[in-house]
Amino acid sequence: MPISRTIERTATEEKSSPGPSKRPEAPPPVEDPHIRKDPIEEPRIRKGPIEEPPAPSPVPGEPPPAPPVIRDPPAPTQKPNEVIRVA
């Protein structure tokens, strides 16, 4: 024996009808002269570490430039101007 049910509609469902929309269409967009139309170039992305430019070639009669000294940050217990030597 089938049970009959009445389906109630909410106020929102009653207002929205499947008919045509009453909203007017939006006007076409206005061309802005300040907007660039040419394609945007992608910036060049460097991959890997940033390297310093190569050292200038040694001049005859002059010693070659000394290699750069890489220093670690000071230890928490290190005093100013104290050099800790590691064997």
Summary of the structure (lengths in Angstrom):
residues: 87
radius of gyration: 37.9
end to end distance: 95.8
largest distance: 111.9
contacts: 28
relative contact order: 0.06
helix: 6%
strand: 0%
